[in-house]
C-alpha cells in the first residue's frame, strides 16, 4: 500500500465518512504476481468447471447481498438501484455461466485446402491477467461487466474501482473469498494514479469512464502494446418523428434522460422533435418533469437521487449558465439544490438551444433535457450525428419500420427504436462504440467473452516435411 489515504464523501450528507489507502506500484506488482501464479491452474480447467466456480460466487453474493447493497447505497445515495445492481450482478454471472460454454467452438482438426496433409486446429488462449478500471455511476455493474466474462475465459482479474464509490468492494470481496476465488479476482482500491499503475501490470485493460481519461488509458496501454477496450462517454440524441405517439415519446424521453439522475453513459442528452409535435411535447414534458421527486429526505421515496460526485454539479451548472448566456430558456428545474449536505438537481427542460452550446456539445451527466424542433428527417439525422460521440441513440416513430429507417442512418453503436436508452436494460445485443465513445470489440453478446481470447493456430504436418530442394530456383 502507498501510505496515501483517500477521503470519500457521502453523496447524501456531503460528509467524509470513509477513508482508504490507495494501492501503489509495489502493492500492485505483488498482487499481480499472486494472481498470475494462480491463473495457470484456472486456465487449464474446462470452461464448464470455471462456470461452476462462478456459480458458487453468485451464491456467495446472494448471501452477502444486504451488506453489498448497503455499501453501494452509501456510495451512490440511492437504494432501489443499489439493490438492482446486486441482483443484476447475480443474474449476469448465472447468465454467462449458462451460455458461455456454448459460445466457444469445439476444437477440431481441419485439413488444409492446398495440402490436406497439413491440418490445423485453433486454440483459444485467454489473456493471463485482465485489468478493469471502473467509474462511479454504476460502481458494481461496471466493475463486473468485463470481469465476469474475463474470468470465464480463464483470465485472472484485478479491478480498480472509482475512488468516488469504493465502499462496495469490501463486502463484495468477502463473497469472493467465500467462493474461493481470491487468488483469481482482487480489488485494488485507488485513484487515477493506481489505475495508471494497474495498466503497467496487466495483459489487457478494460476501461469504462470519460473520454479524456480513456485517451490517457489508450496511450499508456499503447506504450506496452496491450489492448485497451474502452467504453467512454456519450451525448445520446433522441429523435421524435411526427408520427410518434405522444405518451410513448414523453415517457421514454423522461425516463431515458432522468433515470439515475442522468448519471448514465447512455442517458438521452439531446431531444429533437418534429416541429408539429414540438409545442404539445414541450408542455407534456415539462409537466412530467415537474412531477419527479427527489429521494430526499426519505430514501425510499422519489425517482431521483443526489449527484454522486459533487464536482459533477459544477459541470452541470456551468453548462446551464453557458446555455442561458447564449439565449437558451429554462422551462423547469435549472438550479443545483442543497439538501442535507448533498447536491441535487431536478429534471431540467431547456429550449432555444443551439449546437454551439456546451449543453449540446459536451457530455452533461445530469437530468438535463435540451429540446430542439426540426423540419425534416434529413435535418434531424444531421443534428443527431453532429457530435464527436457515438455511444447510442434513439428514434421514436409511429411504426418500428419508420424508426428503423432513421436509426440506420445514425452514427452510434446502439440505436433504440420506439423507446430510449434500452442499452442499459438489455445486454444481449452486440454493440461497439462509435467515434470518441470508445474502442474495441463489443462487451455485450458473444464478443463480450470471445474478446478475452487470443487465437492460436496449431499446424500439423501429417505427411513428409518438404525438403529445401522443393524451393530450389532451378
Ligand atoms: P473517469 O474517466 O473520471 O474515471 C474512470 C476511472 O478511471 C476511475 O476509476 C478513475 O480513478 C480512473 N482513472 C483516472 N485517471 C486515470 C488514469 N490516468 N489512468 C487510469 N485510470 C484512471 O470517469 P468517471 O467520472 O468515474 O465516470 C463517468 C464517465 O464514465 C462518463 O463519461 C460516462 O459516460 C462514462 N461511462 C461510460 C460507460 C460506457 O459503457 N460507455 C458506462 C458508464 C460510464
Boltz pocket constraint, residues with backbone or C-beta under 6 A from the ligand:
constraints:
  - pocket:
      binder: B
      contacts: [[A, 133], [A, 134], [A, 135], [A, 136], [A, 137], [A, 138], [A, 142], [A, 160], [A, 161], [A, 162], [A, 163], [A, 190], [A, 191], [A, 192], [A, 193], [A, 194], [A, 195], [A, 196], [A, 208], [A, 209], [A, 210], [A, 211], [A, 212], [A, 213], [A, 214], [A, 216], [A, 217], [A, 231], [A, 232], [A, 233], [A, 234], [A, 264], [A, 265], [A, 363], [A, 365], [A, 391], [A, 437], [A, 438]]
      max_distance: 6.0
